[in-house]
Amino acid sequence: MAEPYLGTLLVSCPDQKGIVAALAQVLYGQGANIVDSDQHTDPIAGMFFQRICFDLSTSSADRDQLEAAVRDVQLKFQLQYRLIVGEHTPRVAIFCSKQDHCLYDLLIRYRAGELHPCHVAMVISNHPTLAPVAKHFDVPFFHLPVTPATKLQQEAAALELLAKENVDLVILARYMQILTPAFVARYPSRIINIHHSFLPAFIGANPYRQAYERGVKLIGATSHYVTE
């Protein structure tokens, strides 16, 4: 039996009939075997999201042929997609500020191998406070102090670092800064934020205090993709 040669297709588009069937047919037509598929529909936004993992070990198609087949259905369904074929370990950057618990938790799980296989390429912070934490885990640390006057300049410096290290995913771990639309546009659906409340309740600063003042009995956190 041939060794698995795996790929992943990530898609998002306006929700409509026939998407799942069309994508399955594309992969079948290229000789791929779907091994896992997850999908989600957001009825309020009217959007459809799907992640398909597939095996190409018995297929003669290469990446270019597979992508050409995906593009055939792209216009019909207004697809936005990412196609990953073969071995690829996502490179991750963590943005943080002064609070250390999110950064510690991520790096401990990273070291223990509990996260999906990835490589934490760097930690970027607007304060030097957590440099010793990154050093303890042997992760490069970059201090880019942000003020209203330097925000655009420091975002440009951060983007340069991300590009230099070929970062695939950005995690905001209590970064406490609002990214500009230009920054978000460079990494669409590739920035994850950790907000310490159940969104959409208690947005912005001091969500614990907001929750306490409202007298709620259950609190938590929300992880979400960052949009403009």
CYANA upper distance limits for C-alpha pairs under 8 A (distance plus 0.5 A):
  2 ALA  CA     57 SER  CA      6.57
  2 ALA  CA     58 THR  CA      7.70
  3 GLU  CA     57 SER  CA      6.95
  4 PRO  CA     55 ASP  CA      6.45
  4 PRO  CA     56 LEU  CA      7.58
  4 PRO  CA     57 SER  CA      5.79
  5 TYR  CA     55 ASP  CA      5.91
  5 TYR  CA     56 LEU  CA      5.69
  5 TYR  CA     57 SER  CA      5.29
  5 TYR  CA     85 VAL  CA      8.38
  5 TYR  CA     86 GLY  CA      6.44
  6 LEU  CA     53 CYS  CA      7.52
  6 LEU  CA     54 PHE  CA      6.12
  6 LEU  CA     55 ASP  CA      5.04
  6 LEU  CA     56 LEU  CA      6.55
  6 LEU  CA     57 SER  CA      8.02
  6 LEU  CA     85 VAL  CA      6.77
  6 LEU  CA     86 GLY  CA      6.02
  6 LEU  CA     87 GLU  CA      8.04
  7 GLY  CA     53 CYS  CA      6.23
  7 GLY  CA     54 PHE  CA      5.82
  7 GLY  CA     55 ASP  CA      6.83
  7 GLY  CA     56 LEU  CA      7.77
  7 GLY  CA     83 LEU  CA      7.92
  7 GLY  CA     84 ILE  CA      5.93
  7 GLY  CA     85 VAL  CA      4.63
  7 GLY  CA     86 GLY  CA      6.29
  8 THR  CA     51 ARG  CA      7.52
  8 THR  CA     52 ILE  CA      6.12
  8 THR  CA     53 CYS  CA      5.00
  8 THR  CA     54 PHE  CA      6.84
  8 THR  CA     83 LEU  CA      6.42
  8 THR  CA     84 ILE  CA      5.61
  8 THR  CA     85 VAL  CA      6.93
  9 LEU  CA     50 GLN  CA      8.49
  9 LEU  CA     51 ARG  CA      6.27
  9 LEU  CA     52 ILE  CA      5.64
  9 LEU  CA     53 CYS  CA      7.03
  9 LEU  CA     81 TYR  CA      7.47
  9 LEU  CA     82 ARG  CA      6.35
  9 LEU  CA     83 LEU  CA      5.22
  9 LEU  CA     84 ILE  CA      6.97
 10 LEU  CA     49 PHE  CA      8.18
 10 LEU  CA     50 GLN  CA      6.42
 10 LEU  CA     51 ARG  CA      5.13
 10 LEU  CA     52 ILE  CA      7.05
 10 LEU  CA     81 TYR  CA      5.85
 10 LEU  CA     82 ARG  CA      5.62
 10 LEU  CA     83 LEU  CA      7.03
 11 VAL  CA     49 PHE  CA      6.24
 11 VAL  CA     50 GLN  CA      5.85
 11 VAL  CA     51 ARG  CA      7.06
 11 VAL  CA     79 LEU  CA      6.92
 11 VAL  CA     80 GLN  CA      6.11
 11 VAL  CA     81 TYR  CA      4.81
 11 VAL  CA     82 ARG  CA      7.14
 12 SER  CA     47 MET  CA      7.50
 12 SER  CA     48 PHE  CA      6.02
 12 SER  CA     49 PHE  CA      4.96
 12 SER  CA     50 GLN  CA      7.07
 12 SER  CA     79 LEU  CA      6.36
 12 SER  CA     80 GLN  CA      5.83
 12 SER  CA     81 TYR  CA      6.99
 13 CYS  CA     47 MET  CA      6.23
 13 CYS  CA     48 PHE  CA      5.92
 13 CYS  CA     49 PHE  CA      7.32
 13 CYS  CA     77 PHE  CA      7.14
 13 CYS  CA     78 GLN  CA      6.32
 13 CYS  CA     79 LEU  CA      5.37
 13 CYS  CA     80 GLN  CA      6.72
 14 PRO  CA     46 GLY  CA      6.36
 14 PRO  CA     47 MET  CA      4.95
 14 PRO  CA     48 PHE  CA      6.31
 14 PRO  CA     77 PHE  CA      7.82
 14 PRO  CA     78 GLN  CA      7.61
 14 PRO  CA     79 LEU  CA      8.44
 15 ASP  CA     41 THR  CA      7.51
 15 ASP  CA     46 GLY  CA      5.95
 15 ASP  CA     47 MET  CA      5.23
 15 ASP  CA     48 PHE  CA      5.20
 16 GLN  CA     48 PHE  CA      8.35
 16 GLN  CA     77 PHE  CA      8.33
 18 GLY  CA     22 ALA  CA      6.49
 19 ILE  CA     23 LEU  CA      6.72
 19 ILE  CA     77 PHE  CA      7.67
 20 VAL  CA     24 ALA  CA      6.61
 21 ALA  CA     25 GLN  CA      6.56
 22 ALA  CA     26 VAL  CA      6.74
 22 ALA  CA     73 VAL  CA      7.83
 23 LEU  CA     27 LEU  CA      6.88
 23 LEU  CA     70 VAL  CA      8.01
 23 LEU  CA     73 VAL  CA      8.38
 24 ALA  CA     28 TYR  CA      6.57
 24 ALA  CA     34 ILE  CA      8.37
 25 GLN  CA     29 GLY  CA      6.37
 26 VAL  CA     30 GLN  CA      7.00
 26 VAL  CA     69 ALA  CA      6.68
 26 VAL  CA     70 VAL  CA      7.08
 27 LEU  CA     31 GLY  CA      6.96
 27 LEU  CA     32 ALA  CA      5.64
 27 LEU  CA     33 ASN  CA      7.75
 27 LEU  CA     34 ILE  CA      8.11
 27 LEU  CA     66 LEU  CA      8.19
 28 TYR  CA     32 ALA  CA      5.85
 28 TYR  CA     33 ASN  CA      7.26
 30 GLN  CA     59 SER  CA      7.16
 30 GLN  CA     60 SER  CA      8.20
 30 GLN  CA     61 ALA  CA      6.45
 30 GLN  CA     65 GLN  CA      8.44
 30 GLN  CA     66 LEU  CA      7.07
 30 GLN  CA     69 ALA  CA      8.49
 31 GLY  CA     56 LEU  CA      7.35
 31 GLY  CA     58 THR  CA      7.33
 31 GLY  CA     59 SER  CA      5.16
 31 GLY  CA     60 SER  CA      7.74
 31 GLY  CA     61 ALA  CA      7.77
 32 ALA  CA     54 PHE  CA      6.67
 32 ALA  CA     55 ASP  CA      6.06
 32 ALA  CA     56 LEU  CA      5.36
 32 ALA  CA     57 SER  CA      8.32
 32 ALA  CA     58 THR  CA      7.79
 32 ALA  CA     59 SER  CA      6.52
 33 ASN  CA     54 PHE  CA      5.84
 33 ASN  CA     55 ASP  CA      5.55
 33 ASN  CA     56 LEU  CA      7.16
 34 ILE  CA     52 ILE  CA      7.53
 34 ILE  CA     53 CYS  CA      6.51
 34 ILE  CA     54 PHE  CA      4.66
 34 ILE  CA     55 ASP  CA      6.83
 35 VAL  CA     52 ILE  CA      8.36
 35 VAL  CA     53 CYS  CA      6.24
 35 VAL  CA     54 PHE  CA      5.66
 35 VAL  CA     55 ASP  CA      7.26
 36 ASP  CA     52 ILE  CA      6.39
 36 ASP  CA     53 CYS  CA      5.54
 36 ASP  CA     54 PHE  CA      7.33
 37 SER  CA     50 GLN  CA      7.68
 37 SER  CA     51 ARG  CA      6.21
 37 SER  CA     52 ILE  CA      4.93
 37 SER  CA     53 CYS  CA      6.73
 38 ASP  CA     50 GLN  CA      6.14
 38 ASP  CA     51 ARG  CA      5.77
 38 ASP  CA     52 ILE  CA      7.06
 39 GLN  CA     48 PHE  CA      7.95
 39 GLN  CA     49 PHE  CA      6.01
 39 GLN  CA     50 GLN  CA      4.64
 39 GLN  CA     51 ARG  CA      6.84
 40 HIS  CA     48 PHE  CA      6.47
 40 HIS  CA     49 PHE  CA      5.67
 40 HIS  CA     50 GLN  CA      6.89
 41 THR  CA     46 GLY  CA      7.75
 41 THR  CA     47 MET  CA      6.33
 41 THR  CA     48 PHE  CA      5.04
 41 THR  CA     49 PHE  CA      6.75
 42 ASP  CA     46 GLY  CA      6.06
 42 ASP  CA     47 MET  CA      5.69
 42 ASP  CA     48 PHE  CA      6.88
 43 PRO  CA     47 MET  CA      7.32
 56 LEU  CA     60 SER  CA      8.39
 56 LEU  CA     61 ALA  CA      8.29
 61 ALA  CA     65 GLN  CA      6.35
 61 ALA  CA     66 LEU  CA      6.96
 62 ASP  CA     66 LEU  CA      6.81
 63 ARG  CA     67 GLU  CA      6.58
 63 ARG  CA     85 VAL  CA      7.19
 64 ASP  CA     68 ALA  CA      6.60
 65 GLN  CA     69 ALA  CA      6.82
 66 LEU  CA     70 VAL  CA      6.90
 67 GLU  CA     71 ARG  CA      6.66
 67 GLU  CA     83 LEU  CA      7.82
 68 ALA  CA     72 ASP  CA      6.94
 69 ALA  CA     73 VAL  CA      7.81
 70 VAL  CA     74 GLN  CA      6.77
 71 ARG  CA     75 LEU  CA      7.71
 72 ASP  CA     76 LYS  CA      8.38
 73 VAL  CA     77 PHE  CA      6.92
 73 VAL  CA     79 LEU  CA      8.24
 74 GLN  CA     78 GLN  CA      6.03
 74 GLN  CA     79 LEU  CA      5.26
 74 GLN  CA     80 GLN  CA      7.91
 75 LEU  CA     79 LEU  CA      7.15
 84 ILE  CA     88 HIS  CA      7.89
 89 THR  CA    117 PRO  CA      6.79
 89 THR  CA    118 CYS  CA      5.62
 89 THR  CA    119 HIS  CA      7.14
 90 PRO  CA    117 PRO  CA      7.92
 90 PRO  CA    118 CYS  CA      5.41
 90 PRO  CA    119 HIS  CA      6.74
 90 PRO  CA    167 VAL  CA      7.97
 90 PRO  CA    168 ASP  CA      6.28
 90 PRO  CA    169 LEU  CA      7.68
 91 ARG  CA    118 CYS  CA      6.45
 91 ARG  CA    119 HIS  CA      5.34
 91 ARG  CA    120 VAL  CA      6.42
 91 ARG  CA    121 ALA  CA      6.47
 91 ARG  CA    165 GLU  CA      8.49
 91 ARG  CA    166 ASN  CA      7.40
 91 ARG  CA    167 VAL  CA      5.29
 91 ARG  CA    168 ASP  CA      5.70
 91 ARG  CA    169 LEU  CA      6.96
 92 VAL  CA    118 CYS  CA      7.44
 92 VAL  CA    119 HIS  CA      6.45
 92 VAL  CA    120 VAL  CA      5.16
 92 VAL  CA    121 ALA  CA      6.13
 92 VAL  CA    122 MET  CA      7.72
 92 VAL  CA    167 VAL  CA      6.08
 92 VAL  CA    168 ASP  CA      6.52
 92 VAL  CA    169 LEU  CA      5.38
 92 VAL  CA    170 VAL  CA      6.34
 92 VAL  CA    171 ILE  CA      7.85
 93 ALA  CA    120 VAL  CA      6.43
 93 ALA  CA    121 ALA  CA      6.22
 93 ALA  CA    122 MET  CA      5.54
 93 ALA  CA    123 VAL  CA      6.28
 93 ALA  CA    124 ILE  CA      7.78
 93 ALA  CA    162 LEU  CA      7.96
 93 ALA  CA    167 VAL  CA      7.05
 93 ALA  CA    169 LEU  CA      6.92
 93 ALA  CA    170 VAL  CA      5.43
 93 ALA  CA    171 ILE  CA      6.72
 94 ILE  CA    103 LEU  CA      8.20
 94 ILE  CA    120 VAL  CA      8.05
 94 ILE  CA    122 MET  CA      6.97
 94 ILE  CA    123 VAL  CA      5.29
 94 ILE  CA    124 ILE  CA      6.72
 94 ILE  CA    170 VAL  CA      6.44
 94 ILE  CA    171 ILE  CA      5.28
 94 ILE  CA    172 LEU  CA      6.51
 94 ILE  CA    173 ALA  CA      7.10
 95 PHE  CA    123 VAL  CA      6.31
 95 PHE  CA    124 ILE  CA      5.29
 95 PHE  CA    125 SER  CA      6.11
 95 PHE  CA    170 VAL  CA      7.78
 95 PHE  CA    171 ILE  CA      6.57
 95 PHE  CA    172 LEU  CA      5.32
 95 PHE  CA    173 ALA  CA      6.35
 95 PHE  CA    174 ARG  CA      8.11
 95 PHE  CA    175 TYR  CA      6.06
 96 CYS  CA    103 LEU  CA      7.58
 96 CYS  CA    123 VAL  CA      7.84
 96 CYS  CA    124 ILE  CA      6.93
 96 CYS  CA    125 SER  CA      5.45
 96 CYS  CA    126 ASN  CA      7.80
 96 CYS  CA    172 LEU  CA      6.76
 96 CYS  CA    173 ALA  CA      5.60
 96 CYS  CA    174 ARG  CA      5.85
 96 CYS  CA    175 TYR  CA      4.50
 96 CYS  CA    176 MET  CA      8.02
 97 SER  CA    125 SER  CA      5.78
 97 SER  CA    126 ASN  CA      6.25
 97 SER  CA    127 HIS  CA      6.17
 97 SER  CA    129 THR  CA      8.07
 97 SER  CA    130 LEU  CA      8.04
 97 SER  CA    173 ALA  CA      8.41
 97 SER  CA    174 ARG  CA      6.69
 97 SER  CA    175 TYR  CA      5.27
 97 SER  CA    176 MET  CA      7.03
 98 LYS  CA    127 HIS  CA      6.90
 98 LYS  CA    128 PRO  CA      8.45
 98 LYS  CA    129 THR  CA      6.19
 98 LYS  CA    130 LEU  CA      7.00
 99 GLN  CA    174 ARG  CA      7.15
100 ASP  CA    104 TYR  CA      6.50
100 ASP  CA    130 LEU  CA      7.23
101 HIS  CA    105 ASP  CA      6.58
102 CYS  CA    106 LEU  CA      6.73
102 CYS  CA    173 ALA  CA      6.03
102 CYS  CA    174 ARG  CA      7.37
103 LEU  CA    107 LEU  CA      6.63
103 LEU  CA    173 ALA  CA      6.72
104 TYR  CA    108 ILE  CA      6.40
104 TYR  CA    133 VAL  CA      7.78
105 ASP  CA    109 ARG  CA      6.67
106 LEU  CA    110 TYR  CA      6.49
107 LEU  CA    111 ARG  CA      6.55
107 LEU  CA    137 PHE  CA      7.48
108 ILE  CA    112 ALA  CA      6.66
109 ARG  CA    113 GLY  CA      6.58
109 ARG  CA    114 GLU  CA      5.57
109 ARG  CA    115 LEU  CA      6.56
110 TYR  CA    114 GLU  CA      6.60
110 TYR  CA    115 LEU  CA      6.12
110 TYR  CA    120 VAL  CA      8.40
111 ARG  CA    137 PHE  CA      8.26
113 GLY  CA    117 PRO  CA      7.79
120 VAL  CA    139 VAL  CA      7.55
121 ALA  CA    139 VAL  CA      7.23
121 ALA  CA    140 PRO  CA      7.50
121 ALA  CA    165 GLU  CA      7.50
121 ALA  CA    167 VAL  CA      7.76
122 MET  CA    139 VAL  CA      6.16
122 MET  CA    140 PRO  CA      5.36
122 MET  CA    141 PHE  CA      6.37
122 MET  CA    142 PHE  CA      8.00
123 VAL  CA    134 ALA  CA      7.33
123 VAL  CA    139 VAL  CA      7.35
123 VAL  CA    140 PRO  CA      6.71
123 VAL  CA    141 PHE  CA      5.32
123 VAL  CA    142 PHE  CA      6.76
124 ILE  CA    141 PHE  CA      6.42
124 ILE  CA    142 PHE  CA      5.32
124 ILE  CA    143 HIS  CA      6.55
124 ILE  CA    144 LEU  CA      7.49
124 ILE  CA    158 ALA  CA      8.14
125 SER  CA    130 LEU  CA      8.35
125 SER  CA    141 PHE  CA      8.24
125 SER  CA    142 PHE  CA      6.87
125 SER  CA    143 HIS  CA      5.66
125 SER  CA    144 LEU  CA      6.47
125 SER  CA    145 PRO  CA      7.77
125 SER  CA    175 TYR  CA      7.72
126 ASN  CA    143 HIS  CA      6.24
126 ASN  CA    144 LEU  CA      5.38
126 ASN  CA    145 PRO  CA      4.60
126 ASN  CA    146 VAL  CA      6.09
126 ASN  CA    175 TYR  CA      8.37
127 HIS  CA    143 HIS  CA      6.66
127 HIS  CA    144 LEU  CA      7.69
127 HIS  CA    145 PRO  CA      6.43
128 PRO  CA    143 HIS  CA      6.27
130 LEU  CA    134 ALA  CA      7.16
131 ALA  CA    135 LYS  CA      6.70
131 ALA  CA    141 PHE  CA      6.48
132 PRO  CA    136 HIS  CA      6.58
133 VAL  CA    137 PHE  CA      7.17
134 ALA  CA    138 ASP  CA      6.64
134 ALA  CA    139 VAL  CA      5.57
134 ALA  CA    140 PRO  CA      7.10
134 ALA  CA    141 PHE  CA      6.58
135 LYS  CA    139 VAL  CA      6.36
135 LYS  CA    140 PRO  CA      7.48
135 LYS  CA    141 PHE  CA      7.83
144 LEU  CA    154 GLN  CA      6.55
144 LEU  CA    157 ALA  CA      8.41
144 LEU  CA    158 ALA  CA      8.17
145 PRO  CA    150 THR  CA      8.47
145 PRO  CA    154 GLN  CA      7.77
146 VAL  CA    150 THR  CA      6.27
146 VAL  CA    151 LYS  CA      5.74
146 VAL  CA    154 GLN  CA      6.98
147 THR  CA    151 LYS  CA      6.11
150 THR  CA    154 GLN  CA      6.49
151 LYS  CA    155 GLU  CA      6.58
152 LEU  CA    156 ALA  CA      6.69
153 GLN  CA    157 ALA  CA      6.86
154 GLN  CA    158 ALA  CA      6.62
155 GLU  CA    159 LEU  CA      6.63
155 GLU  CA    183 PHE  CA      7.56
156 ALA  CA    160 GLU  CA      6.71
157 ALA  CA    161 LEU  CA      6.89
158 ALA  CA    162 LEU  CA      6.73
159 LEU  CA    163 ALA  CA      6.60
159 LEU  CA    183 PHE  CA      8.13
160 GLU  CA    164 LYS  CA      6.56
161 LEU  CA    165 GLU  CA      6.79
162 LEU  CA    166 ASN  CA      6.49
162 LEU  CA    167 VAL  CA      5.66
163 ALA  CA    167 VAL  CA      6.86
168 ASP  CA    190 ARG  CA      7.47
169 LEU  CA    187 TYR  CA      8.27
169 LEU  CA    190 ARG  CA      5.51
169 LEU  CA    191 ILE  CA      6.47
169 LEU  CA    192 ILE  CA      8.28
170 VAL  CA    190 ARG  CA      6.74
170 VAL  CA    191 ILE  CA      5.14
170 VAL  CA    192 ILE  CA      6.77
171 ILE  CA    191 ILE  CA      6.28
171 ILE  CA    192 ILE  CA      5.34
171 ILE  CA    193 ASN  CA      6.49
171 ILE  CA    194 ILE  CA      8.34
172 LEU  CA    191 ILE  CA      7.81
172 LEU  CA    192 ILE  CA      6.57
172 LEU  CA    193 ASN  CA      5.19
172 LEU  CA    194 ILE  CA      6.72
173 ALA  CA    193 ASN  CA      7.11
173 ALA  CA    194 ILE  CA      6.21
174 ARG  CA    193 ASN  CA      8.47
174 ARG  CA    194 ILE  CA      7.11
174 ARG  CA    195 HIS  CA      7.73
179 LEU  CA    183 PHE  CA      6.77
179 LEU  CA    184 VAL  CA      7.15
180 THR  CA    184 VAL  CA      6.96
180 THR  CA    228 GLU  CA      8.00
181 PRO  CA    185 ALA  CA      6.55
181 PRO  CA    227 THR  CA      8.46
181 PRO  CA    228 GLU  CA      5.67
182 ALA  CA    186 ARG  CA      7.19
183 PHE  CA    187 TYR  CA      7.63
184 VAL  CA    188 PRO  CA      6.58
184 VAL  CA    191 ILE  CA      8.03
184 VAL  CA    226 VAL  CA      7.71
184 VAL  CA    227 THR  CA      7.02
184 VAL  CA    228 GLU  CA      6.93
185 ALA  CA    228 GLU  CA      8.33
187 TYR  CA    191 ILE  CA      6.94
188 PRO  CA    226 VAL  CA      8.48
188 PRO  CA    227 THR  CA      7.92
189 SER  CA    225 TYR  CA      6.37
189 SER  CA    226 VAL  CA      7.34
189 SER  CA    227 THR  CA      7.98
190 ARG  CA    225 TYR  CA      7.52
190 ARG  CA    226 VAL  CA      8.32
191 ILE  CA    225 TYR  CA      6.13
191 ILE  CA    226 VAL  CA      5.97
192 ILE  CA    223 SER  CA      7.14
192 ILE  CA    224 HIS  CA      6.00
192 ILE  CA    225 TYR  CA      5.05
192 ILE  CA    226 VAL  CA      6.38
193 ASN  CA    222 THR  CA      8.49
193 ASN  CA    223 SER  CA      6.07
193 ASN  CA    224 HIS  CA      5.95
193 ASN  CA    225 TYR  CA      6.72
193 ASN  CA    226 VAL  CA      6.80
194 ILE  CA    221 ALA  CA      7.47
194 ILE  CA    222 THR  CA      6.34
194 ILE  CA    223 SER  CA      5.11
194 ILE  CA    224 HIS  CA      7.33
195 HIS  CA    199 LEU  CA      8.29
195 HIS  CA    221 ALA  CA      6.16
195 HIS  CA    222 THR  CA      5.72
195 HIS  CA    223 SER  CA      6.86
196 HIS  CA    207 PRO  CA      7.29
196 HIS  CA    208 TYR  CA      8.18
196 HIS  CA    220 GLY  CA      6.89
196 HIS  CA    221 ALA  CA      4.82
196 HIS  CA    222 THR  CA      6.92
197 SER  CA    201 ALA  CA      7.56
197 SER  CA    202 PHE  CA      6.75
197 SER  CA    203 ILE  CA      7.94
197 SER  CA    207 PRO  CA      6.50
197 SER  CA    208 TYR  CA      7.73
197 SER  CA    219 ILE  CA      6.83
197 SER  CA    220 GLY  CA      5.66
197 SER  CA    221 ALA  CA      4.85
197 SER  CA    222 THR  CA      6.58
198 PHE  CA    202 PHE  CA      7.66
198 PHE  CA    219 ILE  CA      7.19
198 PHE  CA    220 GLY  CA      6.19
198 PHE  CA    221 ALA  CA      5.75
198 PHE  CA    222 THR  CA      5.93
199 LEU  CA    203 ILE  CA      7.13
199 LEU  CA    221 ALA  CA      8.31
199 LEU  CA    222 THR  CA      6.69
202 PHE  CA    207 PRO  CA      5.51
202 PHE  CA    210 GLN  CA      6.62
202 PHE  CA    211 ALA  CA      7.28
203 ILE  CA    207 PRO  CA      6.94
206 ASN  CA    210 GLN  CA      6.86
207 PRO  CA    211 ALA  CA      6.53
208 TYR  CA    212 TYR  CA      6.64
209 ARG  CA    213 GLU  CA      6.58
210 GLN  CA    214 ARG  CA      6.72
211 ALA  CA    215 GLY  CA      6.69
211 ALA  CA    216 VAL  CA      6.30
211 ALA  CA    219 ILE  CA      7.86
212 TYR  CA    216 VAL  CA      7.01
